[in-house]
Amino acid sequence: MSRSPAMLLDAEPHGKVRSGGIDIAYWDVGEGEPLTLLTGLTTPAAAWGPFPSIIASMGYRVIVIDNRDAGCSGRSAGDYTMTEMAGDVISVLDHLDIASTFMVGISMGGMIAQKVGIDHPERVSRMVLIGTDPGGSLRVVDEDFWLGFLTLDASDPESYIREILSRMTGPGFADRDPAMMDMAVKARSSQLADAGCLSRQLQACQSFSAVEDLPGVKIPTLVIHGDCDPMILPENGRQIAGLIPGAELVMLSGIGHLSPMEAPAEILSHIQRFLPARAKESA
């Protein structure tokens, strides 16, 4: 199997792994130290756009996973927890014989990353948590935003996704970068999850809490949050950084919930700075 960055997400998944009775799709791209990307609520791996390919070209082996109930992975017959979603990640890593990985998770993917780091700390060498929260009693929520988000008309998938992205991103982004918006809408609307998938993933997020466990995390951690994030408020990022000993916090000015799309150069720069020297020099 080729692991050329050019192949990433342009075709079918490189493989699927059975985990908890569900097929979990993954892509395996590039050479070097493993780096695993975990995405957010009902979001397919394709929504990372060129991000994984760019990271692979920097000298990393990039593993991109479609969460259960999203993208090319299987659909669940019932509710599940963040513990089970973390188990899906471990199943992929076991299948690929990856003992330890850098882990980058955004939004719900950041919750999964936290849970992997808590339950399987030996499998995570460093964590980058983007636009996520610690759950439990410290979660800070804008209820009006979520009410508006959950009551949107989804009968026209493309319009639905475009409206969601416009609300999630920072002020003026949708008008400032229409090409990026078009690419993001296409990636998401082509693999739109149904209402059942959304409900089950939301339940997993709502029942998640890492508040009591994060103070015991010894994994070097970088927390990145947009200071205009309306979906997962910036205070959540501050909470995580305050709970994990030695964690670094970066607040991005004027950026909303989708910082890898809104500020890719900044995100890549922070990731590259935070991770240790690469085993393989950039091509």
PAMIKOL-840085 format. One record per residue (C-alpha): residue in three letters; residue number from 1; x negated, y, z negated. Coordinates in nm, 3 decimals. Layout:
N
<node><res>Ala</res><n>NUM</n><x>X</x><y>Y</y><z>Z</z></node>
...
***
This chain:
283
<node><res>Met</res><n>1</n><x>0.000</x><y>0.000</y><z>0.000</z></node>
<node><res>Ser</res><n>2</n><x>-0.131</x><y>0.342</y><z>0.095</z></node>
<node><res>Arg</res><n>3</n><x>-0.151</x><y>0.600</y><z>-0.181</z></node>
<node><res>Ser</res><n>4</n><x>-0.211</x><y>0.895</y><z>0.050</z></node>
<node><res>Pro</res><n>5</n><x>-0.054</x><y>1.217</y><z>-0.085</z></node>
<node><res>Ala</res><n>6</n><x>0.107</x><y>1.268</y><z>0.255</z></node>
<node><res>Met</res><n>7</n><x>0.323</x><y>0.962</y><z>0.188</z></node>
<node><res>Leu</res><n>8</n><x>0.469</x><y>1.092</y><z>-0.137</z></node>
<node><res>Leu</res><n>9</n><x>0.849</x><y>1.112</y><z>-0.146</z></node>
<node><res>Asp</res><n>10</n><x>0.870</x><y>1.132</y><z>0.234</z></node>
<node><res>Ala</res><n>11</n><x>0.975</x><y>0.767</y><z>0.248</z></node>
<node><res>Glu</res><n>12</n><x>1.119</x><y>0.495</y><z>0.028</z></node>
<node><res>Pro</res><n>13</n><x>0.980</x><y>0.445</y><z>-0.324</z></node>
<node><res>His</res><n>14</n><x>0.655</x><y>0.254</y><z>-0.339</z></node>
<node><res>Gly</res><n>15</n><x>0.818</x><y>0.006</y><z>-0.572</z></node>
<node><res>Lys</res><n>16</n><x>1.086</x><y>-0.069</y><z>-0.829</z></node>
<node><res>Val</res><n>17</n><x>1.052</x><y>-0.224</y><z>-1.172</z></node>
<node><res>Arg</res><n>18</n><x>1.325</x><y>-0.399</y><z>-1.369</z></node>
<node><res>Ser</res><n>19</n><x>1.372</x><y>-0.232</y><z>-1.708</z></node>
<node><res>Gly</res><n>20</n><x>1.664</x><y>-0.299</y><z>-1.939</z></node>
<node><res>Gly</res><n>21</n><x>1.856</x><y>-0.453</y><z>-1.653</z></node>
<node><res>Ile</res><n>22</n><x>1.808</x><y>-0.150</y><z>-1.426</z></node>
<node><res>Asp</res><n>23</n><x>1.577</x><y>-0.100</y><z>-1.128</z></node>
<node><res>Ile</res><n>24</n><x>1.344</x><y>0.196</y><z>-1.190</z></node>
<node><res>Ala</res><n>25</n><x>1.194</x><y>0.347</y><z>-0.874</z></node>
<node><res>Tyr</res><n>26</n><x>0.845</x><y>0.493</y><z>-0.865</z></node>
<node><res>Trp</res><n>27</n><x>0.584</x><y>0.645</y><z>-0.634</z></node>
<node><res>Asp</res><n>28</n><x>0.210</x><y>0.585</y><z>-0.684</z></node>
<node><res>Val</res><n>29</n><x>-0.008</x><y>0.840</y><z>-0.506</z></node>
<node><res>Gly</res><n>30</n><x>-0.373</x><y>0.943</y><z>-0.505</z></node>
<node><res>Glu</res><n>31</n><x>-0.684</x><y>0.821</y><z>-0.686</z></node>
<node><res>Gly</res><n>32</n><x>-0.837</x><y>0.913</y><z>-1.020</z></node>
<node><res>Glu</res><n>33</n><x>-0.709</x><y>0.949</y><z>-1.376</z></node>
<node><res>Pro</res><n>34</n><x>-0.339</x><y>0.855</y><z>-1.396</z></node>
<node><res>Leu</res><n>35</n><x>-0.091</x><y>1.140</y><z>-1.438</z></node>
<node><res>Thr</res><n>36</n><x>0.280</x><y>1.063</y><z>-1.477</z></node>
<node><res>Leu</res><n>37</n><x>0.553</x><y>1.310</y><z>-1.379</z></node>
<node><res>Leu</res><n>38</n><x>0.895</x><y>1.291</y><z>-1.546</z></node>
<node><res>Thr</res><n>39</n><x>1.184</x><y>1.499</y><z>-1.418</z></node>
<node><res>Gly</res><n>40</n><x>1.504</x><y>1.636</y><z>-1.566</z></node>
<node><res>Leu</res><n>41</n><x>1.877</x><y>1.586</y><z>-1.593</z></node>
<node><res>Thr</res><n>42</n><x>2.013</x><y>1.386</y><z>-1.294</z></node>
<node><res>Thr</res><n>43</n><x>1.724</x><y>1.527</y><z>-1.089</z></node>
<node><res>Pro</res><n>44</n><x>1.564</x><y>1.298</y><z>-0.827</z></node>
<node><res>Ala</res><n>45</n><x>1.188</x><y>1.268</y><z>-0.807</z></node>
<node><res>Ala</res><n>46</n><x>1.208</x><y>1.427</y><z>-0.462</z></node>
<node><res>Ala</res><n>47</n><x>1.291</x><y>1.757</y><z>-0.636</z></node>
<node><res>Trp</res><n>48</n><x>0.922</x><y>1.790</y><z>-0.734</z></node>
<node><res>Gly</res><n>49</n><x>0.870</x><y>1.886</y><z>-0.368</z></node>
<node><res>Pro</res><n>50</n><x>0.499</x><y>1.929</y><z>-0.283</z></node>
<node><res>Phe</res><n>51</n><x>0.396</x><y>1.938</y><z>-0.650</z></node>
<node><res>Pro</res><n>52</n><x>0.289</x><y>1.570</y><z>-0.681</z></node>
<node><res>Ser</res><n>53</n><x>0.092</x><y>1.582</y><z>-0.357</z></node>
<node><res>Ile</res><n>54</n><x>-0.094</x><y>1.892</y><z>-0.468</z></node>
<node><res>Ile</res><n>55</n><x>-0.183</x><y>1.732</y><z>-0.803</z></node>
<node><res>Ala</res><n>56</n><x>-0.297</x><y>1.415</y><z>-0.623</z></node>
<node><res>Ser</res><n>57</n><x>-0.520</x><y>1.624</y><z>-0.396</z></node>
<node><res>Met</res><n>58</n><x>-0.684</x><y>1.766</y><z>-0.711</z></node>
<node><res>Gly</res><n>59</n><x>-0.816</x><y>1.419</y><z>-0.793</z></node>
<node><res>Tyr</res><n>60</n><x>-0.545</x><y>1.244</y><z>-0.993</z></node>
<node><res>Arg</res><n>61</n><x>-0.348</x><y>0.924</y><z>-0.945</z></node>
<node><res>Val</res><n>62</n><x>0.007</x><y>1.056</y><z>-0.969</z></node>
<node><res>Ile</res><n>63</n><x>0.293</x><y>0.832</y><z>-1.080</z></node>
<node><res>Val</res><n>64</n><x>0.636</x><y>0.982</y><z>-1.011</z></node>
<node><res>Ile</res><n>65</n><x>0.939</x><y>0.811</y><z>-1.165</z></node>
<node><res>Asp</res><n>66</n><x>1.309</x><y>0.834</y><z>-1.084</z></node>
<node><res>Asn</res><n>67</n><x>1.492</x><y>0.814</y><z>-1.416</z></node>
<node><res>Arg</res><n>68</n><x>1.770</x><y>0.561</y><z>-1.452</z></node>
<node><res>Asp</res><n>69</n><x>2.096</x><y>0.708</y><z>-1.315</z></node>
<node><res>Ala</res><n>70</n><x>1.904</x><y>0.937</y><z>-1.076</z></node>
<node><res>Gly</res><n>71</n><x>1.749</x><y>0.932</y><z>-0.730</z></node>
<node><res>Cys</res><n>72</n><x>1.654</x><y>0.587</y><z>-0.603</z></node>
<node><res>Ser</res><n>73</n><x>1.676</x><y>0.417</y><z>-0.942</z></node>
<node><res>Gly</res><n>74</n><x>1.969</x><y>0.200</y><z>-1.044</z></node>
<node><res>Arg</res><n>75</n><x>2.286</x><y>0.320</y><z>-1.214</z></node>
<node><res>Ser</res><n>76</n><x>2.372</x><y>0.218</y><z>-1.567</z></node>
<node><res>Ala</res><n>77</n><x>2.688</x><y>0.036</y><z>-1.671</z></node>
<node><res>Gly</res><n>78</n><x>2.696</x><y>0.212</y><z>-2.008</z></node>
<node><res>Asp</res><n>79</n><x>2.538</x><y>0.468</y><z>-2.236</z></node>
<node><res>Tyr</res><n>80</n><x>2.171</x><y>0.455</y><z>-2.336</z></node>
<node><res>Thr</res><n>81</n><x>1.922</x><y>0.645</y><z>-2.548</z></node>
<node><res>Met</res><n>82</n><x>1.600</x><y>0.835</y><z>-2.494</z></node>
<node><res>Thr</res><n>83</n><x>1.424</x><y>0.533</y><z>-2.645</z></node>
<node><res>Glu</res><n>84</n><x>1.545</x><y>0.323</y><z>-2.353</z></node>
<node><res>Met</res><n>85</n><x>1.443</x><y>0.588</y><z>-2.102</z></node>
<node><res>Ala</res><n>86</n><x>1.097</x><y>0.595</y><z>-2.259</z></node>
<node><res>Gly</res><n>87</n><x>1.096</x><y>0.217</y><z>-2.225</z></node>
<node><res>Asp</res><n>88</n><x>1.156</x><y>0.258</y><z>-1.851</z></node>
<node><res>Val</res><n>89</n><x>0.837</x><y>0.463</y><z>-1.827</z></node>
<node><res>Ile</res><n>90</n><x>0.643</x><y>0.198</y><z>-2.018</z></node>
<node><res>Ser</res><n>91</n><x>0.779</x><y>-0.070</y><z>-1.783</z></node>
<node><res>Val</res><n>92</n><x>0.644</x><y>0.120</y><z>-1.482</z></node>
<node><res>Leu</res><n>93</n><x>0.306</x><y>0.176</y><z>-1.648</z></node>
<node><res>Asp</res><n>94</n><x>0.284</x><y>-0.193</y><z>-1.744</z></node>
<node><res>His</res><n>95</n><x>0.371</x><y>-0.297</y><z>-1.390</z></node>
<node><res>Leu</res><n>96</n><x>0.095</x><y>-0.074</y><z>-1.253</z></node>
<node><res>Asp</res><n>97</n><x>-0.150</x><y>-0.191</y><z>-1.520</z></node>
<node><res>Ile</res><n>98</n><x>-0.199</x><y>0.164</y><z>-1.649</z></node>
<node><res>Ala</res><n>99</n><x>-0.316</x><y>0.156</y><z>-2.011</z></node>
<node><res>Ser</res><n>100</n><x>-0.303</x><y>0.533</y><z>-2.069</z></node>
<node><res>Thr</res><n>101</n><x>-0.187</x><y>0.834</y><z>-1.871</z></node>
<node><res>Phe</res><n>102</n><x>-0.162</x><y>1.210</y><z>-1.878</z></node>
<node><res>Met</res><n>103</n><x>0.211</x><y>1.285</y><z>-1.898</z></node>
<node><res>Val</res><n>104</n><x>0.393</x><y>1.590</y><z>-1.759</z></node>
<node><res>Gly</res><n>105</n><x>0.764</x><y>1.615</y><z>-1.832</z></node>
<node><res>Ile</res><n>106</n><x>1.011</x><y>1.889</y><z>-1.753</z></node>
<node><res>Ser</res><n>107</n><x>1.345</x><y>1.944</y><z>-1.929</z></node>
<node><res>Met</res><n>108</n><x>1.493</x><y>1.597</y><z>-2.005</z></node>
<node><res>Gly</res><n>109</n><x>1.166</x><y>1.457</y><z>-1.871</z></node>
<node><res>Gly</res><n>110</n><x>0.993</x><y>1.645</y><z>-2.153</z></node>
<node><res>Met</res><n>111</n><x>1.218</x><y>1.470</y><z>-2.403</z></node>
<node><res>Ile</res><n>112</n><x>1.128</x><y>1.135</y><z>-2.249</z></node>
<node><res>Ala</res><n>113</n><x>0.760</x><y>1.230</y><z>-2.268</z></node>
<node><res>Gln</res><n>114</n><x>0.795</x><y>1.319</y><z>-2.636</z></node>
<node><res>Lys</res><n>115</n><x>0.960</x><y>0.984</y><z>-2.704</z></node>
<node><res>Val</res><n>116</n><x>0.686</x><y>0.794</y><z>-2.517</z></node>
<node><res>Gly</res><n>117</n><x>0.426</x><y>0.985</y><z>-2.717</z></node>
<node><res>Ile</res><n>118</n><x>0.602</x><y>0.906</y><z>-3.045</z></node>
<node><res>Asp</res><n>119</n><x>0.680</x><y>0.539</y><z>-2.979</z></node>
<node><res>His</res><n>120</n><x>0.374</x><y>0.451</y><z>-2.768</z></node>
<node><res>Pro</res><n>121</n><x>0.102</x><y>0.705</y><z>-2.856</z></node>
<node><res>Glu</res><n>122</n><x>-0.176</x><y>0.482</y><z>-2.721</z></node>
<node><res>Arg</res><n>123</n><x>-0.023</x><y>0.513</y><z>-2.372</z></node>
<node><res>Val</res><n>124</n><x>-0.042</x><y>0.895</y><z>-2.355</z></node>
<node><res>Ser</res><n>125</n><x>-0.379</x><y>1.071</y><z>-2.351</z></node>
<node><res>Arg</res><n>126</n><x>-0.242</x><y>1.425</y><z>-2.312</z></node>
<node><res>Met</res><n>127</n><x>0.106</x><y>1.576</y><z>-2.278</z></node>
<node><res>Val</res><n>128</n><x>0.235</x><y>1.878</y><z>-2.089</z></node>
<node><res>Leu</res><n>129</n><x>0.591</x><y>1.961</y><z>-2.195</z></node>
<node><res>Ile</res><n>130</n><x>0.771</x><y>2.207</y><z>-1.965</z></node>
<node><res>Gly</res><n>131</n><x>1.102</x><y>2.375</y><z>-2.044</z></node>
<node><res>Thr</res><n>132</n><x>1.215</x><y>2.117</y><z>-2.298</z></node>
<node><res>Asp</res><n>133</n><x>1.334</x><y>2.096</y><z>-2.658</z></node>
<node><res>Pro</res><n>134</n><x>1.278</x><y>1.888</y><z>-2.974</z></node>
<node><res>Gly</res><n>135</n><x>1.644</x><y>1.796</y><z>-3.012</z></node>
<node><res>Gly</res><n>136</n><x>1.816</x><y>1.747</y><z>-3.343</z></node>
<node><res>Ser</res><n>137</n><x>1.869</x><y>2.028</y><z>-3.589</z></node>
<node><res>Leu</res><n>138</n><x>1.614</x><y>2.260</y><z>-3.426</z></node>
<node><res>Arg</res><n>139</n><x>1.769</x><y>2.259</y><z>-3.078</z></node>
<node><res>Val</res><n>140</n><x>1.882</x><y>2.610</y><z>-2.981</z></node>
<node><res>Val</res><n>141</n><x>2.163</x><y>2.616</y><z>-2.724</z></node>
<node><res>Asp</res><n>142</n><x>2.346</x><y>2.881</y><z>-2.520</z></node>
<node><res>Glu</res><n>143</n><x>2.691</x><y>2.723</y><z>-2.529</z></node>
<node><res>Asp</res><n>144</n><x>2.837</x><y>2.967</y><z>-2.275</z></node>
<node><res>Phe</res><n>145</n><x>2.571</x><y>2.873</y><z>-2.020</z></node>
<node><res>Trp</res><n>146</n><x>2.640</x><y>2.502</y><z>-2.062</z></node>
<node><res>Leu</res><n>147</n><x>3.016</x><y>2.549</y><z>-2.047</z></node>
<node><res>Gly</res><n>148</n><x>2.979</x><y>2.734</y><z>-1.716</z></node>
<node><res>Phe</res><n>149</n><x>2.736</x><y>2.473</y><z>-1.587</z></node>
<node><res>Leu</res><n>150</n><x>2.960</x><y>2.177</y><z>-1.671</z></node>
<node><res>Thr</res><n>151</n><x>3.276</x><y>2.331</y><z>-1.523</z></node>
<node><res>Leu</res><n>152</n><x>3.135</x><y>2.414</y><z>-1.179</z></node>
<node><res>Asp</res><n>153</n><x>3.320</x><y>2.276</y><z>-0.877</z></node>
<node><res>Ala</res><n>154</n><x>3.110</x><y>1.990</y><z>-0.734</z></node>
<node><res>Ser</res><n>155</n><x>3.330</x><y>1.914</y><z>-0.432</z></node>
<node><res>Asp</res><n>156</n><x>3.073</x><y>2.072</y><z>-0.196</z></node>
<node><res>Pro</res><n>157</n><x>2.738</x><y>1.921</y><z>-0.309</z></node>
<node><res>Glu</res><n>158</n><x>2.515</x><y>2.174</y><z>-0.135</z></node>
<node><res>Ser</res><n>159</n><x>2.703</x><y>2.478</y><z>-0.268</z></node>
<node><res>Tyr</res><n>160</n><x>2.722</x><y>2.317</y><z>-0.611</z></node>
<node><res>Ile</res><n>161</n><x>2.346</x><y>2.258</y><z>-0.630</z></node>
<node><res>Arg</res><n>162</n><x>2.266</x><y>2.605</y><z>-0.496</z></node>
<node><res>Glu</res><n>163</n><x>2.483</x><y>2.766</y><z>-0.764</z></node>
<node><res>Ile</res><n>164</n><x>2.325</x><y>2.555</y><z>-1.038</z></node>
<node><res>Leu</res><n>165</n><x>1.972</x><y>2.643</y><z>-0.925</z></node>
<node><res>Ser</res><n>166</n><x>2.061</x><y>3.012</y><z>-0.900</z></node>
<node><res>Arg</res><n>167</n><x>2.183</x><y>3.007</y><z>-1.260</z></node>
<node><res>Met</res><n>168</n><x>1.886</x><y>2.806</y><z>-1.391</z></node>
<node><res>Thr</res><n>169</n><x>1.605</x><y>3.010</y><z>-1.239</z></node>
<node><res>Gly</res><n>170</n><x>1.470</x><y>3.345</y><z>-1.349</z></node>
<node><res>Pro</res><n>171</n><x>1.613</x><y>3.685</y><z>-1.251</z></node>
<node><res>Gly</res><n>172</n><x>1.604</x><y>3.746</y><z>-0.875</z></node>
<node><res>Phe</res><n>173</n><x>1.425</x><y>3.421</y><z>-0.783</z></node>
<node><res>Ala</res><n>174</n><x>1.700</x><y>3.292</y><z>-0.552</z></node>
<node><res>Asp</res><n>175</n><x>1.684</x><y>3.609</y><z>-0.342</z></node>
<node><res>Arg</res><n>176</n><x>1.307</x><y>3.644</y><z>-0.366</z></node>
<node><res>Asp</res><n>177</n><x>1.221</x><y>3.295</y><z>-0.237</z></node>
<node><res>Pro</res><n>178</n><x>1.506</x><y>3.163</y><z>-0.019</z></node>
<node><res>Ala</res><n>179</n><x>1.279</x><y>2.906</y><z>0.151</z></node>
<node><res>Met</res><n>180</n><x>1.192</x><y>2.744</y><z>-0.181</z></node>
<node><res>Met</res><n>181</n><x>1.560</x><y>2.749</y><z>-0.278</z></node>
<node><res>Asp</res><n>182</n><x>1.656</x><y>2.580</y><z>0.049</z></node>
<node><res>Met</res><n>183</n><x>1.398</x><y>2.305</y><z>-0.006</z></node>
<node><res>Ala</res><n>184</n><x>1.515</x><y>2.249</y><z>-0.364</z></node>
<node><res>Val</res><n>185</n><x>1.881</x><y>2.236</y><z>-0.262</z></node>
<node><res>Lys</res><n>186</n><x>1.807</x><y>1.983</y><z>0.012</z></node>
<node><res>Ala</res><n>187</n><x>1.607</x><y>1.756</y><z>-0.221</z></node>
<node><res>Arg</res><n>188</n><x>1.876</x><y>1.751</y><z>-0.487</z></node>
<node><res>Ser</res><n>189</n><x>2.193</x><y>1.743</y><z>-0.277</z></node>
<node><res>Ser</res><n>190</n><x>2.070</x><y>1.446</y><z>-0.071</z></node>
<node><res>Gln</res><n>191</n><x>2.065</x><y>1.231</y><z>-0.387</z></node>
<node><res>Leu</res><n>192</n><x>2.337</x><y>1.390</y><z>-0.598</z></node>
<node><res>Ala</res><n>193</n><x>2.425</x><y>1.192</y><z>-0.911</z></node>
<node><res>Asp</res><n>194</n><x>2.792</x><y>1.134</y><z>-0.989</z></node>
<node><res>Ala</res><n>195</n><x>2.981</x><y>1.250</y><z>-1.298</z></node>
<node><res>Gly</res><n>196</n><x>2.915</x><y>0.923</y><z>-1.481</z></node>
<node><res>Cys</res><n>197</n><x>2.539</x><y>0.959</y><z>-1.439</z></node>
<node><res>Leu</res><n>198</n><x>2.553</x><y>1.316</y><z>-1.567</z></node>
<node><res>Ser</res><n>199</n><x>2.762</x><y>1.214</y><z>-1.866</z></node>
<node><res>Arg</res><n>200</n><x>2.530</x><y>0.928</y><z>-1.965</z></node>
<node><res>Gln</res><n>201</n><x>2.213</x><y>1.135</y><z>-1.933</z></node>
<node><res>Leu</res><n>202</n><x>2.372</x><y>1.420</y><z>-2.129</z></node>
<node><res>Gln</res><n>203</n><x>2.463</x><y>1.175</y><z>-2.404</z></node>
<node><res>Ala</res><n>204</n><x>2.103</x><y>1.055</y><z>-2.419</z></node>
<node><res>Cys</res><n>205</n><x>1.984</x><y>1.415</y><z>-2.447</z></node>
<node><res>Gln</res><n>206</n><x>2.239</x><y>1.509</y><z>-2.711</z></node>
<node><res>Ser</res><n>207</n><x>2.150</x><y>1.214</y><z>-2.933</z></node>
<node><res>Phe</res><n>208</n><x>1.776</x><y>1.280</y><z>-2.901</z></node>
<node><res>Ser</res><n>209</n><x>1.579</x><y>1.419</y><z>-3.193</z></node>
<node><res>Ala</res><n>210</n><x>1.201</x><y>1.430</y><z>-3.232</z></node>
<node><res>Val</res><n>211</n><x>1.204</x><y>1.685</y><z>-3.514</z></node>
<node><res>Glu</res><n>212</n><x>1.089</x><y>1.447</y><z>-3.787</z></node>
<node><res>Asp</res><n>213</n><x>0.831</x><y>1.270</y><z>-3.568</z></node>
<node><res>Leu</res><n>214</n><x>0.652</x><y>1.554</y><z>-3.389</z></node>
<node><res>Pro</res><n>215</n><x>0.442</x><y>1.662</y><z>-3.691</z></node>
<node><res>Gly</res><n>216</n><x>0.278</x><y>1.319</y><z>-3.677</z></node>
<node><res>Val</res><n>217</n><x>0.190</x><y>1.340</y><z>-3.307</z></node>
<node><res>Lys</res><n>218</n><x>-0.186</x><y>1.349</y><z>-3.253</z></node>
<node><res>Ile</res><n>219</n><x>-0.177</x><y>1.371</y><z>-2.872</z></node>
<node><res>Pro</res><n>220</n><x>-0.324</x><y>1.696</y><z>-2.736</z></node>
<node><res>Thr</res><n>221</n><x>-0.019</x><y>1.887</y><z>-2.612</z></node>
<node><res>Leu</res><n>222</n><x>0.045</x><y>2.189</y><z>-2.392</z></node>
<node><res>Val</res><n>223</n><x>0.393</x><y>2.343</y><z>-2.413</z></node>
<node><res>Ile</res><n>224</n><x>0.499</x><y>2.563</y><z>-2.120</z></node>
<node><res>His</res><n>225</n><x>0.825</x><y>2.756</y><z>-2.119</z></node>
<node><res>Gly</res><n>226</n><x>0.977</x><y>3.032</y><z>-1.910</z></node>
<node><res>Asp</res><n>227</n><x>1.074</x><y>3.327</y><z>-2.126</z></node>
<node><res>Cys</res><n>228</n><x>1.392</x><y>3.371</y><z>-1.920</z></node>
<node><res>Asp</res><n>229</n><x>1.501</x><y>3.007</y><z>-1.934</z></node>
<node><res>Pro</res><n>230</n><x>1.883</x><y>3.013</y><z>-1.978</z></node>
<node><res>Met</res><n>231</n><x>1.928</x><y>2.634</y><z>-1.983</z></node>
<node><res>Ile</res><n>232</n><x>1.681</x><y>2.538</y><z>-2.255</z></node>
<node><res>Leu</res><n>233</n><x>1.617</x><y>2.859</y><z>-2.444</z></node>
<node><res>Pro</res><n>234</n><x>1.256</x><y>2.969</y><z>-2.504</z></node>
<node><res>Glu</res><n>235</n><x>1.289</x><y>2.924</y><z>-2.881</z></node>
<node><res>Asn</res><n>236</n><x>1.295</x><y>2.549</y><z>-2.817</z></node>
<node><res>Gly</res><n>237</n><x>0.946</x><y>2.559</y><z>-2.670</z></node>
<node><res>Arg</res><n>238</n><x>0.826</x><y>2.759</y><z>-2.969</z></node>
<node><res>Gln</res><n>239</n><x>0.979</x><y>2.499</y><z>-3.201</z></node>
<node><res>Ile</res><n>240</n><x>0.793</x><y>2.212</y><z>-3.031</z></node>
<node><res>Ala</res><n>241</n><x>0.463</x><y>2.398</y><z>-3.033</z></node>
<node><res>Gly</res><n>242</n><x>0.509</x><y>2.472</y><z>-3.401</z></node>
<node><res>Leu</res><n>243</n><x>0.583</x><y>2.109</y><z>-3.486</z></node>
<node><res>Ile</res><n>244</n><x>0.299</x><y>1.934</y><z>-3.302</z></node>
<node><res>Pro</res><n>245</n><x>-0.035</x><y>1.995</y><z>-3.476</z></node>
<node><res>Gly</res><n>246</n><x>-0.272</x><y>2.192</y><z>-3.255</z></node>
<node><res>Ala</res><n>247</n><x>-0.027</x><y>2.227</y><z>-2.966</z></node>
<node><res>Glu</res><n>248</n><x>-0.085</x><y>2.516</y><z>-2.727</z></node>
<node><res>Leu</res><n>249</n><x>0.208</x><y>2.733</y><z>-2.619</z></node>
<node><res>Val</res><n>250</n><x>0.226</x><y>2.922</y><z>-2.290</z></node>
<node><res>Met</res><n>251</n><x>0.523</x><y>3.152</y><z>-2.224</z></node>
<node><res>Leu</res><n>252</n><x>0.570</x><y>3.249</y><z>-1.860</z></node>
<node><res>Ser</res><n>253</n><x>0.704</x><y>3.602</y><z>-1.812</z></node>
<node><res>Gly</res><n>254</n><x>1.016</x><y>3.639</y><z>-1.599</z></node>
<node><res>Ile</res><n>255</n><x>1.043</x><y>3.265</y><z>-1.533</z></node>
<node><res>Gly</res><n>256</n><x>1.355</x><y>3.053</y><z>-1.582</z></node>
<node><res>His</res><n>257</n><x>1.405</x><y>2.680</y><z>-1.626</z></node>
<node><res>Leu</res><n>258</n><x>1.235</x><y>2.551</y><z>-1.312</z></node>
<node><res>Ser</res><n>259</n><x>0.884</x><y>2.686</y><z>-1.357</z></node>
<node><res>Pro</res><n>260</n><x>0.710</x><y>2.435</y><z>-1.124</z></node>
<node><res>Met</res><n>261</n><x>0.930</x><y>2.575</y><z>-0.846</z></node>
<node><res>Glu</res><n>262</n><x>0.931</x><y>2.937</y><z>-0.962</z></node>
<node><res>Ala</res><n>263</n><x>0.562</x><y>2.968</y><z>-1.056</z></node>
<node><res>Pro</res><n>264</n><x>0.377</x><y>2.669</y><z>-0.906</z></node>
<node><res>Ala</res><n>265</n><x>0.034</x><y>2.832</y><z>-0.898</z></node>
<node><res>Glu</res><n>266</n><x>0.055</x><y>2.925</y><z>-1.267</z></node>
<node><res>Ile</res><n>267</n><x>0.176</x><y>2.581</y><z>-1.369</z></node>
<node><res>Leu</res><n>268</n><x>-0.094</x><y>2.404</y><z>-1.170</z></node>
<node><res>Ser</res><n>269</n><x>-0.359</x><y>2.635</y><z>-1.312</z></node>
<node><res>His</res><n>270</n><x>-0.252</x><y>2.564</y><z>-1.670</z></node>
<node><res>Ile</res><n>271</n><x>-0.235</x><y>2.187</y><z>-1.608</z></node>
<node><res>Gln</res><n>272</n><x>-0.579</x><y>2.184</y><z>-1.447</z></node>
<node><res>Arg</res><n>273</n><x>-0.724</x><y>2.392</y><z>-1.732</z></node>
<node><res>Phe</res><n>274</n><x>-0.567</x><y>2.176</y><z>-2.001</z></node>
<node><res>Leu</res><n>275</n><x>-0.660</x><y>1.835</y><z>-1.868</z></node>
<node><res>Pro</res><n>276</n><x>-1.016</x><y>1.705</y><z>-1.917</z></node>
<node><res>Ala</res><n>277</n><x>-1.267</x><y>1.671</y><z>-1.635</z></node>
<node><res>Arg</res><n>278</n><x>-1.130</x><y>1.455</y><z>-1.355</z></node>
<node><res>Ala</res><n>279</n><x>-1.279</x><y>1.115</y><z>-1.284</z></node>
<node><res>Lys</res><n>280</n><x>-1.261</x><y>1.185</y><z>-0.913</z></node>
<node><res>Glu</res><n>281</n><x>-1.364</x><y>1.514</y><z>-0.759</z></node>
<node><res>Ser</res><n>282</n><x>-1.111</x><y>1.699</y><z>-0.546</z></node>
<node><res>Ala</res><n>283</n><x>-1.106</x><y>1.606</y><z>-0.180</z></node>
***
